[in-house]
Amino acid sequence: MAEKTERDQFDDLTPGGERRGVHRAPKRRGAGFVPFAWAALATGVLVVGGVGTLIVTSDSISMKDFESIFALPTAAASATPKATAAPTVDPASVVNVLNATGETGIATAVGDQIAAEGWTVGAKSNASERA
């Protein structure tokens, strides 16, 4: 339960009267940004310094490791790779054709088309649900 206290000088304040006691100024807009900026700067300096220290003191890490990770592509690297093996159709593969469009006859038409191209067609049906 709250205890009742005796009235004092602060209970007799009138609106617009003389101010008494401790007053805080309102917070400035963006005042929280300055500590965040200092913390971000300190974090960046510590990370860069830590990585630099690891590179200098470690025998297993070198700048060549980072150069290979962050290397810029060269003209030879951007060339189109050549295929090493020709793609083939496995005659044992079975392809099921399911129609989920709501229109009838599409599964049969597509199944006939891919069968003409050499694929072995299993089921040609409507899908039980749409994904």
Backbone atoms as SQL, in Angstrom:
CREATE TABLE atoms (id INTEGER PRIMARY KEY, chain TEXT, resi INTEGER, resn TEXT, atom TEXT, x REAL, y REAL, z REAL);
INSERT INTO atoms VALUES
  (1, 'A', 1, 'MET', 'N', 0.820, -1.186, 0.000),
  (2, 'A', 1, 'MET', 'CA', 0.000, 0.000, 0.000),
  (3, 'A', 1, 'MET', 'C', 0.865, 1.252, 0.000),
  (4, 'A', 2, 'ALA', 'N', 0.415, 2.260, -0.668),
  (5, 'A', 2, 'ALA', 'CA', 1.177, 3.502, -0.739),
  (6, 'A', 2, 'ALA', 'C', 1.034, 4.275, 0.568),
  (7, 'A', 3, 'GLU', 'N', 2.153, 4.857, 1.009),
  (8, 'A', 3, 'GLU', 'CA', 2.132, 5.644, 2.241),
  (9, 'A', 3, 'GLU', 'C', 1.843, 7.092, 1.886),
  (10, 'A', 4, 'LYS', 'N', 1.096, 7.728, 2.757),
  (11, 'A', 4, 'LYS', 'CA', 0.815, 9.145, 2.553),
  (12, 'A', 4, 'LYS', 'C', 1.978, 9.951, 3.106),
  (13, 'A', 5, 'THR', 'N', 2.388, 10.966, 2.370),
  (14, 'A', 5, 'THR', 'CA', 3.478, 11.825, 2.817),
  (15, 'A', 5, 'THR', 'C', 2.946, 13.211, 3.082),
  (16, 'A', 6, 'GLU', 'N', 3.713, 13.953, 3.819),
  (17, 'A', 6, 'GLU', 'CA', 3.308, 15.322, 4.115),
  (18, 'A', 6, 'GLU', 'C', 3.475, 16.191, 2.878),
  (19, 'A', 7, 'ARG', 'N', 2.672, 17.179, 2.765),
  (20, 'A', 7, 'ARG', 'CA', 2.768, 18.110, 1.643),
  (21, 'A', 7, 'ARG', 'C', 4.030, 18.941, 1.793),
  (22, 'A', 8, 'ASP', 'N', 4.667, 19.247, 0.676),
  (23, 'A', 8, 'ASP', 'CA', 5.854, 20.091, 0.710),
  (24, 'A', 8, 'ASP', 'C', 5.729, 21.162, -0.361),
  (25, 'A', 9, 'GLN', 'N', 6.830, 21.861, -0.651),
  (26, 'A', 9, 'GLN', 'CA', 6.808, 22.993, -1.568),
  (27, 'A', 9, 'GLN', 'C', 6.488, 22.582, -3.008),
  (28, 'A', 10, 'PHE', 'N', 6.768, 21.296, -3.369),
  (29, 'A', 10, 'PHE', 'CA', 6.535, 20.869, -4.745),
  (30, 'A', 10, 'PHE', 'C', 5.066, 20.539, -5.006),
  (31, 'A', 11, 'ASP', 'N', 4.291, 20.358, -3.954),
  (32, 'A', 11, 'ASP', 'CA', 2.861, 20.101, -4.121),
  (33, 'A', 11, 'ASP', 'C', 2.095, 21.377, -4.420),
  (34, 'A', 12, 'ASP', 'N', 2.693, 22.522, -4.185),
  (35, 'A', 12, 'ASP', 'CA', 2.015, 23.797, -4.362),
  (36, 'A', 12, 'ASP', 'C', 2.357, 24.472, -5.687),
  (37, 'A', 13, 'LEU', 'N', 2.805, 23.710, -6.695),
  (38, 'A', 13, 'LEU', 'CA', 3.164, 24.307, -7.977),
  (39, 'A', 13, 'LEU', 'C', 1.914, 24.743, -8.712),
  (40, 'A', 14, 'THR', 'N', 2.004, 25.887, -9.339),
  (41, 'A', 14, 'THR', 'CA', 0.899, 26.382, -10.155),
  (42, 'A', 14, 'THR', 'C', 1.313, 26.304, -11.609),
  (43, 'A', 15, 'PRO', 'N', 0.374, 26.014, -12.517),
  (44, 'A', 15, 'PRO', 'CA', 0.736, 25.960, -13.941),
  (45, 'A', 15, 'PRO', 'C', 1.317, 27.290, -14.400),
  (46, 'A', 16, 'GLY', 'N', 2.432, 27.213, -15.095),
  (47, 'A', 16, 'GLY', 'CA', 3.073, 28.415, -15.621),
  (48, 'A', 16, 'GLY', 'C', 3.855, 29.173, -14.572),
  (49, 'A', 17, 'GLY', 'N', 3.965, 28.622, -13.392),
  (50, 'A', 17, 'GLY', 'CA', 4.680, 29.304, -12.327),
  (51, 'A', 17, 'GLY', 'C', 6.177, 29.088, -12.445),
  (52, 'A', 18, 'GLU', 'N', 6.892, 29.513, -11.426),
  (53, 'A', 18, 'GLU', 'CA', 8.333, 29.385, -11.412),
  (54, 'A', 18, 'GLU', 'C', 8.724, 27.911, -11.276),
  (55, 'A', 19, 'ARG', 'N', 9.699, 27.464, -12.054),
  (56, 'A', 19, 'ARG', 'CA', 10.120, 26.066, -12.040),
  (57, 'A', 19, 'ARG', 'C', 11.023, 25.816, -10.847),
  (58, 'A', 20, 'ARG', 'N', 10.864, 24.633, -10.235),
  (59, 'A', 20, 'ARG', 'CA', 11.704, 24.243, -9.110),
  (60, 'A', 20, 'ARG', 'C', 12.202, 22.826, -9.349),
  (61, 'A', 21, 'GLY', 'N', 13.354, 22.492, -8.837),
  (62, 'A', 21, 'GLY', 'CA', 13.853, 21.131, -8.923),
  (63, 'A', 21, 'GLY', 'C', 14.782, 20.924, -10.116),
  (64, 'A', 22, 'VAL', 'N', 15.031, 19.647, -10.400),
  (65, 'A', 22, 'VAL', 'CA', 15.950, 19.271, -11.472),
  (66, 'A', 22, 'VAL', 'C', 15.173, 19.121, -12.765),
  (67, 'A', 23, 'HIS', 'N', 15.724, 19.677, -13.838),
  (68, 'A', 23, 'HIS', 'CA', 15.063, 19.587, -15.138),
  (69, 'A', 23, 'HIS', 'C', 16.070, 19.078, -16.163),
  (70, 'A', 24, 'ARG', 'N', 15.612, 18.176, -16.988),
  (71, 'A', 24, 'ARG', 'CA', 16.468, 17.651, -18.048),
  (72, 'A', 24, 'ARG', 'C', 16.039, 18.253, -19.372),
  (73, 'A', 25, 'ALA', 'N', 17.036, 18.547, -20.177),
  (74, 'A', 25, 'ALA', 'CA', 16.743, 19.058, -21.511),
  (75, 'A', 25, 'ALA', 'C', 16.236, 17.900, -22.365),
  (76, 'A', 26, 'PRO', 'N', 15.356, 18.166, -23.319),
  (77, 'A', 26, 'PRO', 'CA', 14.880, 17.080, -24.188),
  (78, 'A', 26, 'PRO', 'C', 16.035, 16.535, -25.033),
  (79, 'A', 27, 'LYS', 'N', 15.953, 15.235, -25.361),
  (80, 'A', 27, 'LYS', 'CA', 17.007, 14.615, -26.166),
  (81, 'A', 27, 'LYS', 'C', 17.031, 15.223, -27.557),
  (82, 'A', 28, 'ARG', 'N', 18.245, 15.409, -28.043),
  (83, 'A', 28, 'ARG', 'CA', 18.382, 15.928, -29.399),
  (84, 'A', 28, 'ARG', 'C', 18.030, 14.834, -30.397),
  (85, 'A', 29, 'ARG', 'N', 17.527, 15.218, -31.541),
  (86, 'A', 29, 'ARG', 'CA', 17.205, 14.266, -32.600),
  (87, 'A', 29, 'ARG', 'C', 18.506, 13.681, -33.158),
  (88, 'A', 30, 'GLY', 'N', 18.580, 12.357, -33.241),
  (89, 'A', 30, 'GLY', 'CA', 19.763, 11.700, -33.772),
  (90, 'A', 30, 'GLY', 'C', 20.893, 11.564, -32.766),
  (91, 'A', 31, 'ALA', 'N', 20.624, 11.776, -31.481),
  (92, 'A', 31, 'ALA', 'CA', 21.674, 11.706, -30.473),
  (93, 'A', 31, 'ALA', 'C', 22.183, 10.278, -30.309),
  (94, 'A', 32, 'GLY', 'N', 21.366, 9.266, -30.622),
  (95, 'A', 32, 'GLY', 'CA', 21.798, 7.881, -30.488),
  (96, 'A', 32, 'GLY', 'C', 22.719, 7.439, -31.607),
  (97, 'A', 33, 'PHE', 'N', 22.841, 8.213, -32.669),
  (98, 'A', 33, 'PHE', 'CA', 23.676, 7.849, -33.811),
  (99, 'A', 33, 'PHE', 'C', 25.158, 7.949, -33.484),
  (100, 'A', 34, 'VAL', 'N', 25.548, 8.911, -32.683),
  (101, 'A', 34, 'VAL', 'CA', 26.963, 9.135, -32.395),
  (102, 'A', 34, 'VAL', 'C', 27.583, 7.943, -31.672),
  (103, 'A', 35, 'PRO', 'N', 26.975, 7.397, -30.607),
  (104, 'A', 35, 'PRO', 'CA', 27.576, 6.203, -29.985),
  (105, 'A', 35, 'PRO', 'C', 27.606, 5.004, -30.933),
  (106, 'A', 36, 'PHE', 'N', 26.571, 4.861, -31.751),
  (107, 'A', 36, 'PHE', 'CA', 26.539, 3.757, -32.710),
  (108, 'A', 36, 'PHE', 'C', 27.671, 3.905, -33.732),
  (109, 'A', 37, 'ALA', 'N', 27.903, 5.117, -34.214),
  (110, 'A', 37, 'ALA', 'CA', 28.960, 5.347, -35.198),
  (111, 'A', 37, 'ALA', 'C', 30.325, 5.043, -34.595),
  (112, 'A', 38, 'TRP', 'N', 30.563, 5.459, -33.347),
  (113, 'A', 38, 'TRP', 'CA', 31.838, 5.161, -32.698),
  (114, 'A', 38, 'TRP', 'C', 32.014, 3.656, -32.501),
  (115, 'A', 39, 'ALA', 'N', 30.938, 2.960, -32.110),
  (116, 'A', 39, 'ALA', 'CA', 31.016, 1.509, -31.915),
  (117, 'A', 39, 'ALA', 'C', 31.303, 0.801, -33.237),
  (118, 'A', 40, 'ALA', 'N', 30.658, 1.238, -34.323),
  (119, 'A', 40, 'ALA', 'CA', 30.881, 0.626, -35.636),
  (120, 'A', 40, 'ALA', 'C', 32.319, 0.878, -36.105),
  (121, 'A', 41, 'LEU', 'N', 32.821, 2.072, -35.889),
  (122, 'A', 41, 'LEU', 'CA', 34.197, 2.390, -36.268),
  (123, 'A', 41, 'LEU', 'C', 35.189, 1.541, -35.463),
  (124, 'A', 42, 'ALA', 'N', 34.965, 1.421, -34.158),
  (125, 'A', 42, 'ALA', 'CA', 35.854, 0.619, -33.318),
  (126, 'A', 42, 'ALA', 'C', 35.817, -0.845, -33.736),
  (127, 'A', 43, 'THR', 'N', 34.638, -1.369, -34.067),
  (128, 'A', 43, 'THR', 'CA', 34.517, -2.757, -34.520),
  (129, 'A', 43, 'THR', 'C', 35.295, -2.961, -35.814),
  (130, 'A', 44, 'GLY', 'N', 35.144, -2.051, -36.757),
  (131, 'A', 44, 'GLY', 'CA', 35.870, -2.150, -38.019),
  (132, 'A', 44, 'GLY', 'C', 37.372, -2.121, -37.820),
  (133, 'A', 45, 'VAL', 'N', 37.851, -1.227, -36.959),
  (134, 'A', 45, 'VAL', 'CA', 39.289, -1.129, -36.705),
  (135, 'A', 45, 'VAL', 'C', 39.800, -2.412, -36.053),
  (136, 'A', 46, 'LEU', 'N', 39.036, -2.964, -35.097),
  (137, 'A', 46, 'LEU', 'CA', 39.458, -4.197, -34.436),
  (138, 'A', 46, 'LEU', 'C', 39.477, -5.384, -35.390),
  (139, 'A', 47, 'VAL', 'N', 38.482, -5.477, -36.278),
  (140, 'A', 47, 'VAL', 'CA', 38.444, -6.588, -37.234),
  (141, 'A', 47, 'VAL', 'C', 39.609, -6.494, -38.210),
  (142, 'A', 48, 'VAL', 'N', 39.829, -5.325, -38.775),
  (143, 'A', 48, 'VAL', 'CA', 40.935, -5.151, -39.725),
  (144, 'A', 48, 'VAL', 'C', 42.274, -5.397, -39.030),
  (145, 'A', 49, 'GLY', 'N', 42.422, -4.886, -37.822),
  (146, 'A', 49, 'GLY', 'CA', 43.659, -5.109, -37.083),
  (147, 'A', 49, 'GLY', 'C', 43.863, -6.580, -36.746),
  (148, 'A', 50, 'GLY', 'N', 42.795, -7.284, -36.378),
  (149, 'A', 50, 'GLY', 'CA', 42.902, -8.709, -36.073),
  (150, 'A', 50, 'GLY', 'C', 43.276, -9.529, -37.285),
  (151, 'A', 51, 'VAL', 'N', 42.656, -9.257, -38.417),
  (152, 'A', 51, 'VAL', 'CA', 42.990, -9.986, -39.643),
  (153, 'A', 51, 'VAL', 'C', 44.425, -9.672, -40.063),
  (154, 'A', 52, 'GLY', 'N', 44.825, -8.434, -39.966),
  (155, 'A', 52, 'GLY', 'CA', 46.195, -8.067, -40.301),
  (156, 'A', 52, 'GLY', 'C', 47.200, -8.759, -39.398),
  (157, 'A', 53, 'THR', 'N', 46.889, -8.832, -38.110),
  (158, 'A', 53, 'THR', 'CA', 47.773, -9.522, -37.169),
  (159, 'A', 53, 'THR', 'C', 47.865, -11.003, -37.503),
  (160, 'A', 54, 'LEU', 'N', 46.745, -11.624, -37.854),
  (161, 'A', 54, 'LEU', 'CA', 46.766, -13.033, -38.242),
  (162, 'A', 54, 'LEU', 'C', 47.624, -13.268, -39.481),
  (163, 'A', 55, 'ILE', 'N', 47.535, -12.389, -40.439),
  (164, 'A', 55, 'ILE', 'CA', 48.307, -12.541, -41.674),
  (165, 'A', 55, 'ILE', 'C', 49.799, -12.414, -41.385),
  (166, 'A', 56, 'VAL', 'N', 50.162, -11.450, -40.546),
  (167, 'A', 56, 'VAL', 'CA', 51.576, -11.220, -40.253),
  (168, 'A', 56, 'VAL', 'C', 52.156, -12.347, -39.395),
  (169, 'A', 57, 'THR', 'N', 51.405, -12.814, -38.397),
  (170, 'A', 57, 'THR', 'CA', 51.954, -13.789, -37.455),
  (171, 'A', 57, 'THR', 'C', 51.768, -15.235, -37.871),
  (172, 'A', 58, 'SER', 'N', 50.860, -15.523, -38.783),
  (173, 'A', 58, 'SER', 'CA', 50.569, -16.906, -39.135),
  (174, 'A', 58, 'SER', 'C', 51.344, -17.322, -40.376),
  (175, 'A', 59, 'ASP', 'N', 51.854, -18.541, -40.343),
  (176, 'A', 59, 'ASP', 'CA', 52.546, -19.064, -41.516),
  (177, 'A', 59, 'ASP', 'C', 51.580, -19.704, -42.502),
  (178, 'A', 60, 'SER', 'N', 50.375, -20.048, -42.041),
  (179, 'A', 60, 'SER', 'CA', 49.435, -20.749, -42.924),
  (180, 'A', 60, 'SER', 'C', 48.554, -19.794, -43.715),
  (181, 'A', 61, 'ILE', 'N', 48.478, -18.517, -43.345),
  (182, 'A', 61, 'ILE', 'CA', 47.653, -17.538, -44.061),
  (183, 'A', 61, 'ILE', 'C', 48.590, -16.544, -44.735),
  (184, 'A', 62, 'SER', 'N', 48.333, -16.278, -46.009),
  (185, 'A', 62, 'SER', 'CA', 49.129, -15.280, -46.712),
  (186, 'A', 62, 'SER', 'C', 48.214, -14.423, -47.569),
  (187, 'A', 63, 'MET', 'N', 48.741, -13.362, -48.080),
  (188, 'A', 63, 'MET', 'CA', 47.960, -12.473, -48.940),
  (189, 'A', 63, 'MET', 'C', 47.551, -13.171, -50.233),
  (190, 'A', 64, 'LYS', 'N', 48.311, -14.192, -50.654),
  (191, 'A', 64, 'LYS', 'CA', 47.953, -14.913, -51.875),
  (192, 'A', 64, 'LYS', 'C', 46.623, -15.629, -51.713),
  (193, 'A', 65, 'ASP', 'N', 46.299, -16.056, -50.474),
  (194, 'A', 65, 'ASP', 'CA', 45.003, -16.684, -50.224),
  (195, 'A', 65, 'ASP', 'C', 43.875, -15.694, -50.502),
  (196, 'A', 66, 'PHE', 'N', 44.039, -14.463, -50.055),
  (197, 'A', 66, 'PHE', 'CA', 43.014, -13.452, -50.266),
  (198, 'A', 66, 'PHE', 'C', 42.945, -13.005, -51.724),
  (199, 'A', 67, 'GLU', 'N', 44.087, -12.996, -52.404),
  (200, 'A', 67, 'GLU', 'CA', 44.102, -12.608, -53.813),
  (201, 'A', 67, 'GLU', 'C', 43.329, -13.616, -54.654),
  (202, 'A', 68, 'SER', 'N', 43.414, -14.889, -54.304),
  (203, 'A', 68, 'SER', 'CA', 42.678, -15.891, -55.079),
  (204, 'A', 68, 'SER', 'C', 41.184, -15.805, -54.802),
  (205, 'A', 69, 'ILE', 'N', 40.803, -15.398, -53.593),
  (206, 'A', 69, 'ILE', 'CA', 39.375, -15.282, -53.270),
  (207, 'A', 69, 'ILE', 'C', 38.767, -14.052, -53.940),
  (208, 'A', 70, 'PHE', 'N', 39.472, -12.941, -53.869),
  (209, 'A', 70, 'PHE', 'CA', 38.934, -11.681, -54.374),
  (210, 'A', 70, 'PHE', 'C', 39.525, -11.274, -55.716),
  (211, 'A', 71, 'ALA', 'N', 39.996, -12.235, -56.496),
  (212, 'A', 71, 'ALA', 'CA', 40.627, -11.924, -57.776),
  (213, 'A', 71, 'ALA', 'C', 39.586, -11.420, -58.769),
  (214, 'A', 72, 'LEU', 'N', 39.980, -10.459, -59.566),
  (215, 'A', 72, 'LEU', 'CA', 39.111, -9.950, -60.621),
  (216, 'A', 72, 'LEU', 'C', 39.147, -10.923, -61.798),
  (217, 'A', 73, 'PRO', 'N', 38.011, -11.125, -62.456),
  (218, 'A', 73, 'PRO', 'CA', 38.017, -12.049, -63.593),
  (219, 'A', 73, 'PRO', 'C', 38.855, -11.500, -64.738),
  (220, 'A', 74, 'THR', 'N', 39.550, -12.386, -65.399),
  (221, 'A', 74, 'THR', 'CA', 40.364, -11.997, -66.547),
  (222, 'A', 74, 'THR', 'C', 39.645, -12.432, -67.814),
  (223, 'A', 75, 'ALA', 'N', 40.208, -12.068, -68.952),
  (224, 'A', 75, 'ALA', 'CA', 39.578, -12.415, -70.228),
  (225, 'A', 75, 'ALA', 'C', 39.541, -13.925, -70.421),
  (226, 'A', 76, 'ALA', 'N', 40.577, -14.621, -69.994),
  (227, 'A', 76, 'ALA', 'CA', 40.616, -16.078, -70.159),
  (228, 'A', 76, 'ALA', 'C', 39.610, -16.752, -69.235),
  (229, 'A', 77, 'ALA', 'N', 39.403, -16.183, -68.055),
  (230, 'A', 77, 'ALA', 'CA', 38.478, -16.796, -67.100),
  (231, 'A', 77, 'ALA', 'C', 37.026, -16.581, -67.505),
  (232, 'A', 78, 'SER', 'N', 36.753, -15.525, -68.258),
  (233, 'A', 78, 'SER', 'CA', 35.371, -15.247, -68.631),
  (234, 'A', 78, 'SER', 'C', 34.944, -15.968, -69.907),
  (235, 'A', 79, 'ALA', 'N', 35.833, -16.741, -70.527),
  (236, 'A', 79, 'ALA', 'CA', 35.484, -17.479, -71.732),
  (237, 'A', 79, 'ALA', 'C', 34.484, -18.581, -71.394),
  (238, 'A', 80, 'THR', 'N', 33.655, -18.933, -72.369),
  (239, 'A', 80, 'THR', 'CA', 32.644, -19.957, -72.160),
  (240, 'A', 80, 'THR', 'C', 33.316, -21.321, -72.026),
  (241, 'A', 81, 'PRO', 'N', 32.988, -22.057, -70.956),
  (242, 'A', 81, 'PRO', 'CA', 33.614, -23.371, -70.797),
  (243, 'A', 81, 'PRO', 'C', 33.085, -24.343, -71.854),
  (244, 'A', 82, 'LYS', 'N', 33.964, -25.258, -72.281),
  (245, 'A', 82, 'LYS', 'CA', 33.575, -26.241, -73.280),
  (246, 'A', 82, 'LYS', 'C', 33.005, -27.469, -72.587),
  (247, 'A', 83, 'ALA', 'N', 32.002, -28.059, -73.194),
  (248, 'A', 83, 'ALA', 'CA', 31.393, -29.256, -72.638),
  (249, 'A', 83, 'ALA', 'C', 32.366, -30.420, -72.758),
  (250, 'A', 84, 'THR', 'N', 32.456, -31.240, -71.710),
  (251, 'A', 84, 'THR', 'CA', 33.375, -32.364, -71.727),
  (252, 'A', 84, 'THR', 'C', 32.701, -33.635, -72.233),
  (253, 'A', 85, 'ALA', 'N', 31.381, -33.697, -72.137),
  (254, 'A', 85, 'ALA', 'CA', 30.660, -34.873, -72.623),
  (255, 'A', 85, 'ALA', 'C', 29.359, -34.416, -73.264),
  (256, 'A', 86, 'ALA', 'N', 28.956, -35.104, -74.315),
  (257, 'A', 86, 'ALA', 'CA', 27.713, -34.741, -75.000),
  (258, 'A', 86, 'ALA', 'C', 26.529, -35.276, -74.199),
  (259, 'A', 87, 'PRO', 'N', 25.497, -34.449, -73.984),
  (260, 'A', 87, 'PRO', 'CA', 24.324, -34.932, -73.251),
  (261, 'A', 87, 'PRO', 'C', 23.569, -35.971, -74.081),
  (262, 'A', 88, 'THR', 'N', 23.091, -36.987, -73.415),
  (263, 'A', 88, 'THR', 'CA', 22.336, -38.040, -74.091),
  (264, 'A', 88, 'THR', 'C', 21.059, -38.329, -73.327),
  (265, 'A', 89, 'VAL', 'N', 20.099, -38.943, -74.018),
  (266, 'A', 89, 'VAL', 'CA', 18.847, -39.343, -73.404),
  (267, 'A', 89, 'VAL', 'C', 19.001, -40.786, -72.943),
  (268, 'A', 90, 'ASP', 'N', 18.742, -41.027, -71.667),
  (269, 'A', 90, 'ASP', 'CA', 18.809, -42.382, -71.142),
  (270, 'A', 90, 'ASP', 'C', 17.508, -43.079, -71.516),
  (271, 'A', 91, 'PRO', 'N', 17.547, -44.103, -72.370),
  (272, 'A', 91, 'PRO', 'CA', 16.318, -44.760, -72.808),
  (273, 'A', 91, 'PRO', 'C', 15.593, -45.466, -71.668),
  (274, 'A', 92, 'ALA', 'N', 16.256, -45.739, -70.576),
  (275, 'A', 92, 'ALA', 'CA', 15.607, -46.405, -69.445),
  (276, 'A', 92, 'ALA', 'C', 14.836, -45.428, -68.566),
  (277, 'A', 93, 'SER', 'N', 15.039, -44.136, -68.744),
  (278, 'A', 93, 'SER', 'CA', 14.339, -43.138, -67.941),
  (279, 'A', 93, 'SER', 'C', 12.879, -43.061, -68.339),
  (280, 'A', 94, 'VAL', 'N', 12.015, -42.974, -67.338),
  (281, 'A', 94, 'VAL', 'CA', 10.576, -42.862, -67.581),
  (282, 'A', 94, 'VAL', 'C', 10.135, -41.482, -67.118),
  (283, 'A', 95, 'VAL', 'N', 9.400, -40.786, -67.959),
  (284, 'A', 95, 'VAL', 'CA', 8.935, -39.445, -67.660),
  (285, 'A', 95, 'VAL', 'C', 7.427, -39.484, -67.471),
  (286, 'A', 96, 'ASN', 'N', 6.966, -39.004, -66.310),
  (287, 'A', 96, 'ASN', 'CA', 5.530, -38.877, -66.064),
  (288, 'A', 96, 'ASN', 'C', 5.117, -37.442, -66.362),
  (289, 'A', 97, 'VAL', 'N', 4.039, -37.253, -67.108),
  (290, 'A', 97, 'VAL', 'CA', 3.570, -35.928, -67.478),
  (291, 'A', 97, 'VAL', 'C', 2.261, -35.674, -66.739),
  (292, 'A', 98, 'LEU', 'N', 2.259, -34.619, -65.902),
  (293, 'A', 98, 'LEU', 'CA', 1.079, -34.267, -65.124),
  (294, 'A', 98, 'LEU', 'C', 0.623, -32.870, -65.510),
  (295, 'A', 99, 'ASN', 'N', -0.675, -32.702, -65.689),
  (296, 'A', 99, 'ASN', 'CA', -1.263, -31.426, -66.079),
  (297, 'A', 99, 'ASN', 'C', -1.869, -30.780, -64.839),
  (298, 'A', 100, 'ALA', 'N', -1.382, -29.594, -64.473),
  (299, 'A', 100, 'ALA', 'CA', -1.920, -28.863, -63.327),
  (300, 'A', 100, 'ALA', 'C', -2.504, -27.519, -63.747),
  (301, 'A', 101, 'THR', 'N', -2.816, -27.369, -65.039),
  (302, 'A', 101, 'THR', 'CA', -3.295, -26.073, -65.523),
  (303, 'A', 101, 'THR', 'C', -4.798, -25.915, -65.428),
  (304, 'A', 102, 'GLY', 'N', -5.527, -26.994, -65.344),
  (305, 'A', 102, 'GLY', 'CA', -6.984, -26.901, -65.326),
  (306, 'A', 102, 'GLY', 'C', -7.592, -27.109, -66.702),
  (307, 'A', 103, 'GLU', 'N', -6.808, -27.032, -67.763),
  (308, 'A', 103, 'GLU', 'CA', -7.283, -27.299, -69.117),
  (309, 'A', 103, 'GLU', 'C', -7.095, -28.784, -69.403),
  (310, 'A', 104, 'THR', 'N', -8.042, -29.372, -70.112),
  (311, 'A', 104, 'THR', 'CA', -7.957, -30.802, -70.393),
  (312, 'A', 104, 'THR', 'C', -7.154, -31.060, -71.659),
  (313, 'A', 105, 'GLY', 'N', -6.481, -32.218, -71.701),
  (314, 'A', 105, 'GLY', 'CA', -5.779, -32.652, -72.902),
  (315, 'A', 105, 'GLY', 'C', -4.338, -32.204, -73.011),
  (316, 'A', 106, 'ILE', 'N', -3.862, -31.366, -72.111),
  (317, 'A', 106, 'ILE', 'CA', -2.490, -30.867, -72.228),
  (318, 'A', 106, 'ILE', 'C', -1.482, -31.965, -71.902),
  (319, 'A', 107, 'ALA', 'N', -1.746, -32.785, -70.881),
  (320, 'A', 107, 'ALA', 'CA', -0.818, -33.853, -70.520),
  (321, 'A', 107, 'ALA', 'C', -0.648, -34.841, -71.675),
  (322, 'A', 108, 'THR', 'N', -1.717, -35.160, -72.358),
  (323, 'A', 108, 'THR', 'CA', -1.639, -36.087, -73.486),
  (324, 'A', 108, 'THR', 'C', -0.835, -35.471, -74.627),
  (325, 'A', 109, 'ALA', 'N', -1.072, -34.208, -74.945),
  (326, 'A', 109, 'ALA', 'CA', -0.374, -33.547, -76.050),
  (327, 'A', 109, 'ALA', 'C', 1.128, -33.432, -75.765),
  (328, 'A', 110, 'VAL', 'N', 1.482, -33.020, -74.554),
  (329, 'A', 110, 'VAL', 'CA', 2.892, -32.877, -74.206),
  (330, 'A', 110, 'VAL', 'C', 3.550, -34.245, -74.129),
  (331, 'A', 111, 'GLY', 'N', 2.861, -35.234, -73.568),
  (332, 'A', 111, 'GLY', 'CA', 3.404, -36.583, -73.491),
  (333, 'A', 111, 'GLY', 'C', 3.687, -37.153, -74.866),
  (334, 'A', 112, 'ASP', 'N', 2.775, -36.936, -75.824),
  (335, 'A', 112, 'ASP', 'CA', 3.000, -37.413, -77.200),
  (336, 'A', 112, 'ASP', 'C', 4.188, -36.688, -77.841),
  (337, 'A', 113, 'GLN', 'N', 4.319, -35.401, -77.558),
  (338, 'A', 113, 'GLN', 'CA', 5.414, -34.616, -78.146),
  (339, 'A', 113, 'GLN', 'C', 6.773, -35.089, -77.634),
  (340, 'A', 114, 'ILE', 'N', 6.908, -35.319, -76.329),
  (341, 'A', 114, 'ILE', 'CA', 8.218, -35.735, -75.821),
  (342, 'A', 114, 'ILE', 'C', 8.505, -37.206, -76.132),
  (343, 'A', 115, 'ALA', 'N', 7.456, -38.002, -76.346),
  (344, 'A', 115, 'ALA', 'CA', 7.668, -39.394, -76.779),
  (345, 'A', 115, 'ALA', 'C', 8.235, -39.412, -78.189),
  (346, 'A', 116, 'ALA', 'N', 7.802, -38.461, -79.035),
  (347, 'A', 116, 'ALA', 'CA', 8.314, -38.368, -80.396),
  (348, 'A', 116, 'ALA', 'C', 9.788, -37.938, -80.401),
  (349, 'A', 117, 'GLU', 'N', 10.233, -37.269, -79.320),
  (350, 'A', 117, 'GLU', 'CA', 11.623, -36.825, -79.233),
  (351, 'A', 117, 'GLU', 'C', 12.531, -37.878, -78.599),
  (352, 'A', 118, 'GLY', 'N', 11.997, -39.036, -78.259),
  (353, 'A', 118, 'GLY', 'CA', 12.844, -40.111, -77.771),
  (354, 'A', 118, 'GLY', 'C', 12.706, -40.452, -76.297),
  (355, 'A', 119, 'TRP', 'N', 11.877, -39.772, -75.566),
  (356, 'A', 119, 'TRP', 'CA', 11.698, -40.060, -74.148),
  (357, 'A', 119, 'TRP', 'C', 10.681, -41.177, -73.963),
  (358, 'A', 120, 'THR', 'N', 10.850, -41.954, -72.908),
  (359, 'A', 120, 'THR', 'CA', 9.876, -42.982, -72.551),
  (360, 'A', 120, 'THR', 'C', 8.873, -42.341, -71.609),
  (361, 'A', 121, 'VAL', 'N', 7.606, -42.296, -72.034),
  (362, 'A', 121, 'VAL', 'CA', 6.567, -41.620, -71.259),
  (363, 'A', 121, 'VAL', 'C', 5.829, -42.661, -70.437),
  (364, 'A', 122, 'GLY', 'N', 5.713, -42.392, -69.120),
  (365, 'A', 122, 'GLY', 'CA', 4.972, -43.258, -68.210),
  (366, 'A', 122, 'GLY', 'C', 3.519, -42.815, -68.169),
  (367, 'A', 123, 'ALA', 'N', 3.127, -42.162, -67.107),
  (368, 'A', 123, 'ALA', 'CA', 1.739, -41.719, -66.914),
  (369, 'A', 123, 'ALA', 'C', 1.526, -40.373, -67.579),
  (370, 'A', 124, 'LYS', 'N', 0.350, -40.209, -68.174),
  (371, 'A', 124, 'LYS', 'CA', -0.107, -38.906, -68.706),
  (372, 'A', 124, 'LYS', 'C', -1.442, -38.656, -68.042),
  (373, 'A', 125, 'SER', 'N', -1.443, -37.721, -67.071),
  (374, 'A', 125, 'SER', 'CA', -2.642, -37.532, -66.266),
  (375, 'A', 125, 'SER', 'C', -2.708, -36.098, -65.751),
  (376, 'A', 126, 'ASN', 'N', -3.815, -35.786, -65.087),
  (377, 'A', 126, 'ASN', 'CA', -3.966, -34.507, -64.418),
  (378, 'A', 126, 'ASN', 'C', -3.330, -34.596, -63.029),
  (379, 'A', 127, 'ALA', 'N', -2.720, -33.530, -62.561),
  (380, 'A', 127, 'ALA', 'CA', -2.122, -33.502, -61.230),
  (381, 'A', 127, 'ALA', 'C', -3.211, -33.473, -60.173),
  (382, 'A', 128, 'SER', 'N', -2.939, -34.082, -59.019),
  (383, 'A', 128, 'SER', 'CA', -3.948, -34.138, -57.959),
  (384, 'A', 128, 'SER', 'C', -4.079, -32.801, -57.247),
  (385, 'A', 129, 'GLU', 'N', -3.045, -31.963, -57.271),
  (386, 'A', 129, 'GLU', 'CA', -3.114, -30.653, -56.638),
  (387, 'A', 129, 'GLU', 'C', -2.120, -29.714, -57.304),
  (388, 'A', 130, 'ARG', 'N', -2.361, -28.410, -57.121),
  (389, 'A', 130, 'ARG', 'CA', -1.464, -27.412, -57.689),
  (390, 'A', 130, 'ARG', 'C', -0.485, -26.960, -56.629),
  (391, 'A', 131, 'ALA', 'N', 0.764, -26.790, -57.022),
  (392, 'A', 131, 'ALA', 'CA', 1.796, -26.370, -56.072),
  (393, 'A', 131, 'ALA', 'C', 1.826, -24.873, -55.959);
